[in-house]
Amino acid sequence: MTTAEMVDLITDYALDPKALDVVVLDLSGASAFTDAFVIATGRSDRQVKAIHDAIHQGMKNKHGMLPNHVEGLAEGNWVLLDYGDVVVHVFTPATREYYRLETLWGDVPRRAVSAGEGEAPPESAA
């Protein structure tokens, strides 16, 4: 599976439980440890955990992929899932604002992801 395919799957799974402000950072030319960050926000620690669960279960059950490492699940204000080529960060709003992870990588390509982005457009009625 390519990094782009993995990013698309992870963002789709994150959006299912209504993740907010999903952003993908392309670190392929800037980092030796990963090719992409997927950064998302959950409204509460409970929603952060639900977003983690959706990503983890989707990648495991449908693609046989487990993260190399997971951090922060017990606390729930910042959960990290490390899939090697893609590292996922899911924050509560206050934690995301405090760490401002996107600003640390200010010069890399990025794109915002919205619900339905990877889906086929609906057919128009004729």
MOPAC internal coordinates of N, CA, C and O (Angstrom, degrees):
PM7 1SCF
backbone

  N    0.0000 0     0.00 0     0.00 0    0    0    0
  C    1.4549 1     0.00 0     0.00 0    1    0    0
  C    1.5294 1   108.47 1     0.00 0    2    1    0
  O    1.2310 1   120.73 1   -45.69 1    3    2    1
  N    1.3095 1   116.20 1   134.31 1    3    2    1
  C    1.4620 1   119.94 1   179.26 1    5    3    2
  C    1.5272 1   110.35 1   -77.15 1    6    5    3
  O    1.2310 1   121.26 1   -16.74 1    7    6    5
  N    1.3187 1   115.19 1   163.26 1    7    6    5
  C    1.4631 1   120.25 1   176.50 1    9    7    6
  C    1.5233 1   110.48 1   -60.18 1   10    9    7
  O    1.2310 1   119.91 1   137.21 1   11   10    9
  N    1.3200 1   117.77 1   -42.79 1   11   10    9
  C    1.4691 1   121.39 1  -179.64 1   13   11   10
  C    1.5227 1   111.09 1   -61.76 1   14   13   11
  O    1.2310 1   120.16 1   138.43 1   15   14   13
  N    1.3253 1   117.30 1   -41.57 1   15   14   13
  C    1.4698 1   120.36 1   178.13 1   17   15   14
  C    1.5238 1   110.75 1   -64.88 1   18   17   15
  O    1.2310 1   120.61 1   138.60 1   19   18   17
  N    1.3363 1   116.44 1   -41.40 1   19   18   17
  C    1.4593 1   120.32 1   179.07 1   21   19   18
  C    1.5285 1   110.69 1   -63.89 1   22   21   19
  O    1.2310 1   120.40 1   136.60 1   23   22   21
  N    1.3224 1   116.84 1   -43.40 1   23   22   21
  C    1.4671 1   121.28 1   177.94 1   25   23   22
  C    1.5247 1   110.23 1   -59.28 1   26   25   23
  O    1.2310 1   119.96 1   134.14 1   27   26   25
  N    1.3300 1   117.69 1   -45.86 1   27   26   25
  C    1.4641 1   121.04 1  -179.74 1   29   27   26
  C    1.5266 1   111.45 1   -60.88 1   30   29   27
  O    1.2310 1   120.11 1   136.59 1   31   30   29
  N    1.3261 1   117.40 1   -43.41 1   31   30   29
  C    1.4651 1   120.69 1   178.64 1   33   31   30
  C    1.5196 1   110.96 1   -63.67 1   34   33   31
  O    1.2310 1   120.62 1   132.12 1   35   34   33
  N    1.3199 1   116.41 1   -47.88 1   35   34   33
  C    1.4637 1   120.70 1  -178.13 1   37   35   34
  C    1.5200 1   110.87 1   -61.90 1   38   37   35
  O    1.2310 1   119.69 1   136.79 1   39   38   37
  N    1.3273 1   118.19 1   -43.21 1   39   38   37
  C    1.4659 1   119.28 1   179.72 1   41   39   38
  C    1.5233 1   110.93 1   -65.80 1   42   41   39
  O    1.2310 1   120.04 1   141.66 1   43   42   41
  N    1.3278 1   117.53 1   -38.34 1   43   42   41
  C    1.4694 1   119.99 1   176.38 1   45   43   42
  C    1.5260 1   110.76 1   -61.25 1   46   45   43
  O    1.2310 1   120.28 1   134.44 1   47   46   45
  N    1.3352 1   117.07 1   -45.56 1   47   46   45
  C    1.4656 1   120.27 1   179.56 1   49   47   46
  C    1.5260 1   111.12 1   -65.28 1   50   49   47
  O    1.2310 1   119.81 1   143.71 1   51   50   49
  N    1.3242 1   117.97 1   -36.29 1   51   50   49
  C    1.4636 1   121.37 1   179.06 1   53   51   50
  C    1.5221 1   111.35 1   -67.21 1   54   53   51
  O    1.2310 1   120.56 1   142.43 1   55   54   53
  N    1.3197 1   116.53 1   -37.57 1   55   54   53
  C    1.4640 1   120.20 1  -177.96 1   57   55   54
  C    1.5238 1   112.53 1   -73.82 1   58   57   55
  O    1.2310 1   120.13 1   157.39 1   59   58   57
  N    1.3223 1   117.36 1   -22.61 1   59   58   57
  C    1.4644 1   120.26 1  -178.62 1   61   59   58
  C    1.5288 1   112.23 1   -58.00 1   62   61   59
  O    1.2310 1   119.10 1   133.09 1   63   62   61
  N    1.3463 1   119.32 1   -46.91 1   63   62   61
  C    1.4689 1   118.85 1   175.13 1   65   63   62
  C    1.5341 1   112.90 1   -88.28 1   66   65   63
  O    1.2310 1   120.69 1  -152.82 1   67   66   65
  N    1.3230 1   116.29 1    27.18 1   67   66   65
  C    1.4709 1   123.45 1   172.59 1   69   67   66
  C    1.5299 1   114.54 1    69.77 1   70   69   67
  O    1.2310 1   120.04 1  -137.66 1   71   70   69
  N    1.3275 1   117.54 1    42.34 1   71   70   69
  C    1.4646 1   120.22 1   172.81 1   73   71   70
  C    1.5270 1   108.89 1   -60.22 1   74   73   71
  O    1.2310 1   120.73 1   -34.05 1   75   74   73
  N    1.3083 1   116.22 1   145.95 1   75   74   73
  C    1.4636 1   122.77 1  -179.56 1   77   75   74
  C    1.5230 1   110.32 1  -107.91 1   78   77   75
  O    1.2310 1   120.80 1   -23.79 1   79   78   77
  N    1.3192 1   116.07 1   156.21 1   79   78   77
  C    1.4684 1   122.74 1   171.34 1   81   79   78
  C    1.5263 1   112.63 1    47.44 1   82   81   79
  O    1.2310 1   120.61 1  -128.86 1   83   82   81
  N    1.3216 1   116.44 1    51.14 1   83   82   81
  C    1.4655 1   120.72 1  -179.73 1   85   83   82
  C    1.5283 1   108.65 1   -77.82 1   86   85   83
  O    1.2310 1   121.21 1   -54.67 1   87   86   85
  N    1.3242 1   115.29 1   125.33 1   87   86   85
  C    1.4581 1   122.48 1  -178.34 1   89   87   86
  C    1.5235 1   108.60 1  -130.37 1   90   89   87
  O    1.2310 1   120.83 1   -40.55 1   91   90   89
  N    1.3243 1   116.02 1   139.45 1   91   90   89
  C    1.4626 1   122.09 1   175.69 1   93   91   90
  C    1.5224 1   107.83 1  -111.87 1   94   93   91
  O    1.2310 1   120.75 1   -54.23 1   95   94   93
  N    1.3327 1   116.17 1   125.77 1   95   94   93
  C    1.4574 1   121.80 1   175.03 1   97   95   94
  C    1.5207 1   108.40 1  -105.17 1   98   97   95
  O    1.2310 1   120.49 1   -52.22 1   99   98   97
  N    1.3223 1   116.66 1   127.78 1   99   98   97
  C    1.4643 1   122.17 1   177.79 1  101   99   98
  C    1.5234 1   108.26 1   -89.11 1  102  101   99
  O    1.2310 1   120.75 1   -75.69 1  103  102  101
  N    1.3255 1   116.16 1   104.31 1  103  102  101
  C    1.4581 1   121.78 1  -177.38 1  105  103  102
  C    1.5237 1   112.68 1  -101.25 1  106  105  103
  O    1.2310 1   120.36 1  -169.30 1  107  106  105
  N    1.3279 1   116.93 1    10.70 1  107  106  105
  C    1.4652 1   120.56 1  -172.94 1  109  107  106
  C    1.5288 1   113.27 1   -57.90 1  110  109  107
  O    1.2310 1   119.49 1   148.31 1  111  110  109
  N    1.3013 1   118.58 1   -31.69 1  111  110  109
  C    1.4585 1   120.55 1   178.84 1  113  111  110
  C    1.5113 1   113.73 1  -100.36 1  114  113  111
  O    1.2310 1   120.24 1   179.34 1  115  114  113
  N    1.3354 1   117.15 1    -0.66 1  115  114  113
  C    1.4602 1   120.31 1  -172.69 1  117  115  114
  C    1.5233 1   114.39 1  -119.69 1  118  117  115
  O    1.2310 1   119.75 1   168.39 1  119  118  117
  N    1.3213 1   118.08 1   -11.61 1  119  118  117
  C    1.4608 1   120.70 1  -174.07 1  121  119  118
  C    1.5219 1   110.97 1  -135.00 1  122  121  119
  O    1.2310 1   121.14 1   -38.11 1  123  122  121
  N    1.3173 1   115.43 1   141.89 1  123  122  121
  C    1.4657 1   120.40 1   176.58 1  125  123  122
  C    1.5212 1   111.72 1   -90.28 1  126  125  123
  O    1.2310 1   119.91 1   165.74 1  127  126  125
  N    1.3452 1   117.77 1   -14.26 1  127  126  125
  C    1.4623 1   119.59 1  -173.35 1  129  127  126
  C    1.5236 1   114.96 1  -101.00 1  130  129  127
  O    1.2310 1   119.35 1   163.40 1  131  130  129
  N    1.3172 1   118.85 1   -16.60 1  131  130  129
  C    1.4647 1   121.04 1   178.81 1  133  131  130
  C    1.5215 1   109.53 1  -158.99 1  134  133  131
  O    1.2310 1   120.99 1   -18.66 1  135  134  133
  N    1.3235 1   115.71 1   161.34 1  135  134  133
  C    1.4656 1   120.44 1   179.46 1  137  135  134
  C    1.5238 1   113.14 1   -98.54 1  138  137  135
  O    1.2310 1   120.38 1   157.97 1  139  138  137
  N    1.3417 1   116.88 1   -22.03 1  139  138  137
  C    1.4669 1   119.17 1  -176.60 1  141  139  138
  C    1.5157 1   110.95 1  -154.85 1  142  141  139
  O    1.2310 1   121.25 1   -32.15 1  143  142  141
  N    1.3175 1   115.22 1   147.85 1  143  142  141
  C    1.4607 1   123.22 1   167.08 1  145  143  142
  C    1.5185 1   106.86 1  -109.54 1  146  145  143
  O    1.2310 1   120.70 1   -41.95 1  147  146  145
  N    1.3160 1   116.27 1   138.05 1  147  146  145
  C    1.4569 1   122.10 1   165.74 1  149  147  146
  C    1.5179 1   104.82 1  -111.87 1  150  149  147
  O    1.2310 1   120.44 1   -57.96 1  151  150  149
  N    1.3263 1   116.76 1   122.04 1  151  150  149
  C    1.4585 1   122.14 1  -177.58 1  153  151  150
  C    1.5195 1   107.78 1  -118.27 1  154  153  151
  O    1.2310 1   121.00 1   -48.80 1  155  154  153
  N    1.3379 1   115.70 1   131.20 1  155  154  153
  C    1.4636 1   120.67 1  -177.76 1  157  155  154
  C    1.5228 1   109.35 1  -142.44 1  158  157  155
  O    1.2310 1   121.20 1   -17.56 1  159  158  157
  N    1.3221 1   115.30 1   162.44 1  159  158  157
  C    1.4549 1   121.93 1   178.79 1  161  159  158
  C    1.5180 1   110.03 1  -123.81 1  162  161  159
  O    1.2310 1   121.42 1   -40.98 1  163  162  161
  N    1.3394 1   114.88 1   139.02 1  163  162  161
  C    1.4597 1   122.51 1   169.73 1  165  163  162
  C    1.5164 1   108.12 1  -113.05 1  166  165  163
  O    1.2310 1   119.89 1   -34.13 1  167  166  165
  N    1.3070 1   117.82 1   145.87 1  167  166  165
  C    1.4717 1   121.38 1  -175.64 1  169  167  166
  C    1.5270 1   113.23 1   -64.25 1  170  169  167
  O    1.2310 1   120.08 1   155.40 1  171  170  169
  N    1.3302 1   117.45 1   -24.60 1  171  170  169
  C    1.4669 1   122.16 1  -177.02 1  173  171  170
  C    1.5217 1   108.83 1  -148.65 1  174  173  171
  O    1.2310 1   120.62 1    -9.90 1  175  174  173
  N    1.3399 1   116.42 1   170.10 1  175  174  173
  C    1.4637 1   118.83 1   177.20 1  177  175  174
  C    1.5231 1   110.81 1   -61.83 1  178  177  175
  O    1.2310 1   120.69 1   148.23 1  179  178  177
  N    1.3053 1   116.29 1   -31.77 1  179  178  177
  C    1.4627 1   120.61 1   177.42 1  181  179  178
  C    1.5337 1   111.67 1   -64.55 1  182  181  179
  O    1.2310 1   120.83 1   136.42 1  183  182  181
  N    1.3243 1   116.01 1   -43.58 1  183  182  181
  C    1.4596 1   119.23 1   178.75 1  185  183  182
  C    1.5306 1   111.15 1   -70.46 1  186  185  183
  O    1.2310 1   119.95 1   144.60 1  187  186  185
  N    1.3298 1   117.71 1   -35.40 1  187  186  185
  C    1.4660 1   120.62 1   175.65 1  189  187  186
  C    1.5244 1   109.44 1   -57.41 1  190  189  187
  O    1.2310 1   120.68 1   135.39 1  191  190  189
  N    1.3283 1   116.30 1   -44.61 1  191  190  189
  C    1.4698 1   120.29 1   178.76 1  193  191  190
  C    1.5288 1   111.26 1   -65.93 1  194  193  191
  O    1.2310 1   120.09 1   143.02 1  195  194  193
  N    1.3269 1   117.43 1   -36.98 1  195  194  193
  C    1.4705 1   120.74 1   178.03 1  197  195  194
  C    1.5296 1   110.76 1   -65.64 1  198  197  195
  O    1.2310 1   120.21 1   141.80 1  199  198  197
  N    1.3207 1   117.21 1   -38.20 1  199  198  197
  C    1.4651 1   121.00 1   177.05 1  201  199  198
  C    1.5285 1   109.48 1   -65.33 1  202  201  199
  O    1.2310 1   120.63 1   134.98 1  203  202  201
  N    1.3326 1   116.40 1   -45.02 1  203  202  201
  C    1.4753 1   120.20 1   174.63 1  205  203  202
  C    1.5185 1   110.45 1   -54.73 1  206  205  203
  O    1.2310 1   120.71 1   130.80 1  207  206  205
  N    1.3325 1   116.24 1   -49.20 1  207  206  205
  C    1.4687 1   120.53 1  -177.41 1  209  207  206
  C    1.5252 1   111.51 1   -59.71 1  210  209  207
  O    1.2310 1   120.47 1   137.91 1  211  210  209
  N    1.3288 1   116.71 1   -42.09 1  211  210  209
  C    1.4669 1   120.58 1  -179.20 1  213  211  210
  C    1.5274 1   110.98 1   -63.97 1  214  213  211
  O    1.2310 1   120.52 1   136.39 1  215  214  213
  N    1.3192 1   116.61 1   -43.61 1  215  214  213
  C    1.4659 1   120.43 1   178.89 1  217  215  214
  C    1.5235 1   110.10 1   -66.35 1  218  217  215
  O    1.2310 1   120.80 1   129.52 1  219  218  217
  N    1.3280 1   116.08 1   -50.48 1  219  218  217
  C    1.4673 1   121.29 1  -176.82 1  221  219  218
  C    1.5259 1   111.41 1   -59.22 1  222  221  219
  O    1.2310 1   120.44 1   131.21 1  223  222  221
  N    1.3270 1   116.77 1   -48.79 1  223  222  221
  C    1.4636 1   120.29 1  -177.94 1  225  223  222
  C    1.5231 1   111.93 1   -68.33 1  226  225  223
  O    1.2310 1   120.05 1   139.15 1  227  226  225
  N    1.3186 1   117.51 1   -40.85 1  227  226  225
  C    1.4600 1   120.41 1   178.98 1  229  227  226
  C    1.5172 1   112.11 1   -62.43 1  230  229  227
  O    1.2310 1   120.71 1   133.43 1  231  230  229
  N    1.3214 1   116.25 1   -46.57 1  231  230  229
  C    1.4674 1   119.92 1  -179.39 1  233  231  230
  C    1.5258 1   111.15 1   -67.84 1  234  233  231
  O    1.2310 1   120.32 1   143.09 1  235  234  233
  N    1.3194 1   116.99 1   -36.91 1  235  234  233
  C    1.4715 1   120.88 1  -179.52 1  237  235  234
  C    1.5246 1   111.52 1   -73.38 1  238  237  235
  O    1.2310 1   120.58 1   126.01 1  239  238  237
  N    1.3148 1   116.50 1   -53.99 1  239  238  237
  C    1.4634 1   120.82 1  -172.35 1  241  239  238
  C    1.5237 1   113.72 1   -73.08 1  242  241  239
  O    1.2310 1   120.08 1   144.11 1  243  242  241
  N    1.3184 1   117.45 1   -35.89 1  243  242  241
  C    1.4639 1   119.92 1  -175.48 1  245  243  242
  C    1.5268 1   113.75 1   -97.75 1  246  245  243
  O    1.2310 1   120.35 1   160.83 1  247  246  245
  N    1.3390 1   116.93 1   -19.17 1  247  246  245
  C    1.4638 1   119.09 1  -174.32 1  249  247  246
  C    1.5296 1   113.22 1  -132.24 1  250  249  247
  O    1.2310 1   120.43 1   179.83 1  251  250  249
  N    1.3346 1   116.79 1    -0.17 1  251  250  249
  C    1.4600 1   120.96 1   177.98 1  253  251  250
  C    1.5168 1   114.17 1    64.80 1  254  253  251
  O    1.2310 1   120.26 1  -153.75 1  255  254  253
  N    1.3309 1   117.10 1    26.25 1  255  254  253
  C    1.4670 1   121.06 1  -176.97 1  257  255  254
  C    1.5187 1   110.86 1  -112.13 1  258  257  255
  O    1.2310 1   121.24 1   -53.65 1  259  258  257
  N    1.3216 1   115.24 1   126.35 1  259  258  257
  C    1.4565 1   121.71 1   173.71 1  261  259  258
  C    1.5224 1   108.75 1  -109.61 1  262  261  259
  O    1.2310 1   120.06 1   -32.31 1  263  262  261
  N    1.3348 1   117.50 1   147.69 1  263  262  261
  C    1.4637 1   118.45 1   176.79 1  265  263  262
  C    1.5272 1   110.15 1   -67.82 1  266  265  263
  O    1.2310 1   120.88 1   -30.60 1  267  266  265
  N    1.3231 1   115.91 1   149.40 1  267  266  265
  C    1.4623 1   120.83 1   174.92 1  269  267  266
  C    1.5131 1   110.86 1   -67.25 1  270  269  267
  O    1.2310 1   120.99 1   150.01 1  271  270  269
  N    1.3285 1   115.72 1   -29.99 1  271  270  269
  C    1.4629 1   120.99 1  -175.87 1  273  271  270
  C    1.5274 1   109.13 1  -158.76 1  274  273  271
  O    1.2310 1   120.97 1   -34.73 1  275  274  273
  N    1.3243 1   115.76 1   145.27 1  275  274  273
  C    1.4680 1   122.16 1   173.78 1  277  275  274
  C    1.5228 1   107.07 1  -129.88 1  278  277  275
  O    1.2310 1   120.59 1   -44.81 1  279  278  277
  N    1.3220 1   116.48 1   135.19 1  279  278  277
  C    1.4624 1   121.48 1   176.89 1  281  279  278
  C    1.5161 1   110.02 1  -131.20 1  282  281  279
  O    1.2310 1   120.73 1   -29.33 1  283  282  281
  N    1.3350 1   116.21 1   150.67 1  283  282  281
  C    1.4503 1   122.59 1   170.50 1  285  283  282
  C    1.5086 1   116.69 1    84.35 1  286  285  283
  O    1.2310 1   119.56 1  -176.05 1  287  286  285
  N    1.3107 1   118.45 1     3.95 1  287  286  285
  C    1.4628 1   120.26 1  -174.93 1  289  287  286
  C    1.5262 1   111.94 1   -65.79 1  290  289  287
  O    1.2310 1   119.90 1   143.71 1  291  290  289
  N    1.3184 1   117.80 1   -36.29 1  291  290  289
  C    1.4673 1   120.55 1  -179.29 1  293  291  290
  C    1.5276 1   111.45 1   -64.67 1  294  293  291
  O    1.2310 1   120.32 1   140.13 1  295  294  293
  N    1.3328 1   116.99 1   -39.87 1  295  294  293
  C    1.4646 1   120.77 1  -179.18 1  297  295  294
  C    1.5246 1   111.40 1   -79.80 1  298  297  295
  O    1.2310 1   120.60 1   134.86 1  299  298  297
  N    1.3163 1   116.45 1   -45.14 1  299  298  297
  C    1.4578 1   120.94 1   174.58 1  301  299  298
  C    1.5081 1   117.07 1    84.81 1  302  301  299
  O    1.2310 1   119.28 1  -179.79 1  303  302  301
  N    1.3429 1   118.97 1     0.21 1  303  302  301
  C    1.4673 1   117.63 1   178.71 1  305  303  302
  C    1.5290 1   112.54 1   -94.14 1  306  305  303
  O    1.2310 1   120.29 1   166.03 1  307  306  305
  N    1.3357 1   117.06 1   -13.97 1  307  306  305
  C    1.4651 1   122.69 1   173.58 1  309  307  306
  C    1.5172 1   106.99 1  -154.66 1  310  309  307
  O    1.2310 1   120.55 1   -71.52 1  311  310  309
  N    1.3132 1   116.55 1   108.48 1  311  310  309
  C    1.4613 1   121.22 1   178.66 1  313  311  310
  C    1.5206 1   107.96 1  -110.36 1  314  313  311
  O    1.2310 1   121.23 1   -48.18 1  315  314  313
  N    1.3247 1   115.25 1   131.82 1  315  314  313
  C    1.4547 1   122.05 1   179.36 1  317  315  314
  C    1.5225 1   108.68 1  -116.03 1  318  317  315
  O    1.2310 1   120.55 1   -49.34 1  319  318  317
  N    1.3264 1   116.56 1   130.66 1  319  318  317
  C    1.4670 1   122.53 1   173.05 1  321  319  318
  C    1.5221 1   106.96 1  -118.93 1  322  321  319
  O    1.2310 1   120.27 1   -58.65 1  323  322  321
  N    1.3187 1   117.08 1   121.35 1  323  322  321
  C    1.4603 1   122.02 1  -177.66 1  325  323  322
  C    1.5228 1   109.65 1  -103.98 1  326  325  323
  O    1.2310 1   121.01 1   -72.96 1  327  326  325
  N    1.3253 1   115.67 1   107.04 1  327  326  325
  C    1.4642 1   121.82 1   177.00 1  329  327  326
  C    1.5322 1   111.33 1  -101.12 1  330  329  327
  O    1.2310 1   120.06 1  -158.78 1  331  330  329
  N    1.3091 1   117.49 1    21.22 1  331  330  329
  C    1.4626 1   121.23 1   179.74 1  333  331  330
  C    1.5138 1   111.56 1    81.15 1  334  333  331
  O    1.2310 1   120.22 1    91.37 1  335  334  333
  N    1.3146 1   117.19 1   -88.63 1  335  334  333
  C    1.4661 1   121.17 1  -179.88 1  337  335  334
  C    1.5255 1   112.68 1   -68.90 1  338  337  335
  O    1.2310 1   120.58 1   158.16 1  339  338  337
  N    1.3304 1   116.50 1   -21.84 1  339  338  337
  C    1.4660 1   121.67 1   179.98 1  341  339  338
  C    1.5243 1   108.58 1  -131.20 1  342  341  339
  O    1.2310 1   120.76 1   -51.55 1  343  342  341
  N    1.3248 1   116.16 1   128.45 1  343  342  341
  C    1.4615 1   121.87 1   175.07 1  345  343  342
  C    1.5214 1   107.18 1  -114.07 1  346  345  343
  O    1.2310 1   121.00 1   -50.93 1  347  346  345
  N    1.3274 1   115.70 1   129.07 1  347  346  345
  C    1.4634 1   122.28 1  -176.64 1  349  347  346
  C    1.5243 1   109.00 1  -106.12 1  350  349  347
  O    1.2310 1   120.66 1   -47.70 1  351  350  349
  N    1.3290 1   116.35 1   132.30 1  351  350  349
  C    1.4602 1   122.96 1   176.00 1  353  351  350
  C    1.5243 1   107.00 1  -120.88 1  354  353  351
  O    1.2310 1   120.43 1   -57.33 1  355  354  353
  N    1.3267 1   116.78 1   122.67 1  355  354  353
  C    1.4650 1   121.26 1   176.78 1  357  355  354
  C    1.5252 1   106.93 1  -120.12 1  358  357  355
  O    1.2310 1   120.72 1   -58.48 1  359  358  357
  N    1.3226 1   116.23 1   121.52 1  359  358  357
  C    1.4563 1   123.07 1  -173.98 1  361  359  358
  C    1.5281 1   112.16 1  -117.85 1  362  361  359
  O    1.2310 1   120.95 1   -22.45 1  363  362  361
  N    1.3351 1   115.78 1   157.55 1  363  362  361
  C    1.4584 1   120.36 1   159.68 1  365  363  362
  C    1.5327 1   105.69 1   -78.60 1  366  365  363
  O    1.2310 1   119.47 1   -19.12 1  367  366  365
  N    1.3384 1   118.62 1   160.88 1  367  366  365
  C    1.4716 1   119.60 1  -177.79 1  369  367  366
  C    1.5330 1   113.79 1   -56.99 1  370  369  367
  O    1.2310 1   119.94 1   135.05 1  371  370  369
  N    1.3300 1   117.72 1   -44.95 1  371  370  369
  C    1.4672 1   120.33 1  -177.55 1  373  371  370
  C    1.5269 1   111.67 1   -65.25 1  374  373  371
  O    1.2310 1   120.39 1   141.16 1  375  374  373
  N    1.3145 1   116.86 1   -38.84 1  375  374  373
  C    1.4636 1   120.43 1  -179.53 1  377  375  374
  C    1.5258 1   110.66 1   -69.82 1  378  377  375
  O    1.2310 1   120.41 1   140.04 1  379  378  377
  N    1.3170 1   116.83 1   -39.96 1  379  378  377
  C    1.4726 1   119.42 1   178.00 1  381  379  378
  C    1.5220 1   110.47 1   -63.69 1  382  381  379
  O    1.2310 1   120.45 1   137.77 1  383  382  381
  N    1.3114 1   116.74 1   -42.23 1  383  382  381
  C    1.4603 1   120.64 1   179.10 1  385  383  382
  C    1.5317 1   110.73 1   -65.56 1  386  385  383
  O    1.2310 1   120.08 1   140.82 1  387  386  385
  N    1.3093 1   117.45 1   -39.18 1  387  386  385
  C    1.4624 1   121.42 1  -178.69 1  389  387  386
  C    1.5333 1   111.81 1   -64.86 1  390  389  387
  O    1.2310 1   120.36 1   132.21 1  391  390  389
  N    1.3354 1   116.91 1   -47.79 1  391  390  389
  C    1.4678 1   120.35 1  -176.15 1  393  391  390
  C    1.5276 1   113.76 1   -84.30 1  394  393  391
  O    1.2310 1   120.39 1   153.64 1  395  394  393
  N    1.3250 1   116.87 1   -26.36 1  395  394  393
  C    1.4700 1   121.65 1   176.05 1  397  395  394
  C    1.5325 1   111.67 1    44.74 1  398  397  395
  O    1.2310 1   121.01 1  -127.28 1  399  398  397
  N    1.3077 1   115.68 1    52.72 1  399  398  397
  C    1.4618 1   122.97 1  -175.81 1  401  399  398
  C    1.5280 1   112.54 1   -56.27 1  402  401  399
  O    1.2310 1   120.56 1   143.01 1  403  402  401
  N    1.3195 1   116.54 1   -36.99 1  403  402  401
  C    1.4700 1   119.85 1  -179.80 1  405  403  402
  C    1.5260 1   112.19 1   -59.85 1  406  405  403
  O    1.2310 1   119.98 1   146.39 1  407  406  405
  N    1.3279 1   117.64 1   -33.61 1  407  406  405
  C    1.4658 1   119.90 1  -177.61 1  409  407  406
  C    1.5273 1   112.26 1   -72.12 1  410  409  407
  O    1.2310 1   119.98 1   157.37 1  411  410  409
  N    1.3315 1   117.64 1   -22.63 1  411  410  409
  C    1.4660 1   120.31 1   176.78 1  413  411  410
  C    1.5226 1   111.48 1   -68.27 1  414  413  411
  O    1.2310 1   121.24 1   155.46 1  415  414  413
  N    1.3273 1   115.24 1   -24.54 1  415  414  413
  C    1.4653 1   121.78 1  -179.45 1  417  415  414
  C    1.5252 1   109.04 1  -118.08 1  418  417  415
  O    1.2310 1   120.34 1  -133.39 1  419  418  417
  N    1.3236 1   116.96 1    46.61 1  419  418  417
  C    1.4531 1   122.21 1  -173.31 1  421  419  418
  C    1.5115 1   116.25 1   -63.19 1  422  421  419
  O    1.2310 1   120.19 1   158.51 1  423  422  421
  N    1.3288 1   117.25 1   -21.49 1  423  422  421
  C    1.4633 1   119.40 1  -174.77 1  425  423  422
  C    1.5256 1   113.84 1  -100.78 1  426  425  423
  O    1.2310 1   119.37 1  -172.80 1  427  426  425
  N    1.3290 1   118.80 1     7.20 1  427  426  425
  C    1.4705 1   120.61 1  -178.83 1  429  427  426
  C    1.5276 1   110.30 1   -96.49 1  430  429  427
  O    1.2310 1   120.32 1   -26.49 1  431  430  429
  N    1.3326 1   117.00 1   153.51 1  431  430  429
  C    1.4686 1   119.61 1   175.95 1  433  431  430
  C    1.5288 1   110.77 1   -61.30 1  434  433  431
  O    1.2310 1   121.08 1   -37.24 1  435  434  433
  N    1.3180 1   115.54 1   142.76 1  435  434  433
  C    1.4672 1   120.59 1  -179.73 1  437  435  434
  C    1.5102 1   109.57 1  -144.31 1  438  437  435
  O    1.2310 1   121.68 1   -22.82 1  439  438  437
  N    1.3240 1   114.39 1   157.18 1  439  438  437
  C    1.4630 1   118.65 1   174.11 1  441  439  438
  C    1.5177 1   108.94 1  -147.05 1  442  441  439
  O    1.2310 1   121.60 1   -38.59 1  443  442  441
  N    1.3074 1   114.54 1   141.41 1  443  442  441
  C    1.4572 1   121.07 1   174.62 1  445  443  442
  C    1.5202 1   107.96 1   -84.29 1  446  445  443
  O    1.2310 1   120.80 1   -35.21 1  447  446  445
  N    1.3158 1   116.08 1   144.79 1  447  446  445
  C    1.4613 1   121.64 1  -178.70 1  449  447  446
  C    1.5191 1   107.89 1  -118.75 1  450  449  447
  O    1.2310 1   120.97 1   -45.65 1  451  450  449
  N    1.3232 1   115.76 1   134.35 1  451  450  449
  C    1.4608 1   119.70 1   177.59 1  453  451  450
  C    1.5193 1   109.79 1  -121.58 1  454  453  451
  O    1.2310 1   120.87 1   -18.76 1  455  454  453
  N    1.3149 1   115.94 1   161.24 1  455  454  453
  C    1.4662 1   121.57 1  -178.97 1  457  455  454
  C    1.5178 1   110.06 1   -57.04 1  458  457  455
  O    1.2310 1   121.04 1   -42.63 1  459  458  457
  N    1.3224 1   115.61 1   137.37 1  459  458  457
  C    1.4490 1   121.18 1   177.30 1  461  459  458
  C    1.5123 1   114.81 1    84.62 1  462  461  459
  O    1.2310 1   120.01 1   179.75 1  463  462  461
  N    1.3254 1   117.59 1    -0.25 1  463  462  461
  C    1.4666 1   120.30 1  -175.56 1  465  463  462
  C    1.5197 1   112.85 1   -61.06 1  466  465  463
  O    1.2310 1   120.03 1   141.67 1  467  466  465
  N    1.3320 1   117.54 1   -38.33 1  467  466  465
  C    1.4566 1   120.27 1  -177.40 1  469  467  466
  C    1.5109 1   114.12 1   -89.41 1  470  469  467
  O    1.2310 1   120.36 1   178.13 1  471  470  469
  N    1.3135 1   116.93 1    -1.87 1  471  470  469
  C    1.4612 1   120.79 1  -176.67 1  473  471  470
  C    1.5248 1   110.85 1   -88.69 1  474  473  471
  O    1.2310 1   121.33 1   -24.27 1  475  474  473
  N    1.3106 1   115.06 1   155.73 1  475  474  473
  C    1.4650 1   120.37 1   176.39 1  477  475  474
  C    1.5213 1   109.12 1   -69.03 1  478  477  475
  O    1.2310 1   119.64 1   -36.94 1  479  478  477
  N    1.3393 1   118.29 1   143.06 1  479  478  477
  C    1.4647 1   120.00 1   178.81 1  481  479  478
  C    1.5232 1   110.51 1   -66.03 1  482  481  479
  O    1.2310 1   120.43 1   -32.73 1  483  482  481
  N    1.3307 1   116.78 1   147.27 1  483  482  481
  C    1.4606 1   118.86 1   179.05 1  485  483  482
  C    1.5230 1   110.67 1   -64.67 1  486  485  483
  O    1.2310 1   121.16 1   -32.02 1  487  486  485
  N    1.3159 1   115.38 1   147.98 1  487  486  485
  C    1.4650 1   119.73 1   178.37 1  489  487  486
  C    1.5184 1   109.00 1   -73.97 1  490  489  487
  O    1.2310 1   120.94 1   -41.56 1  491  490  489
  N    1.3242 1   115.82 1   138.44 1  491  490  489
  C    1.4591 1   119.04 1   179.28 1  493  491  490
  C    1.5226 1   109.60 1   -80.58 1  494  493  491
  O    1.2310 1   121.56 1   -32.83 1  495  494  493
  N    1.3026 1   114.63 1   147.17 1  495  494  493
  C    1.4702 1   119.75 1   178.73 1  497  495  494
  C    1.5188 1   108.60 1   -75.22 1  498  497  495
  O    1.2310 1   120.85 1   -47.25 1  499  498  497
  N    1.2958 1   115.98 1   132.75 1  499  498  497
  C    1.4689 1   119.67 1  -178.32 1  501  499  498
  C    1.4955 1   111.45 1   -98.09 1  502  501  499
  O    1.2310 1   120.10 1   180.00 1  503  502  501

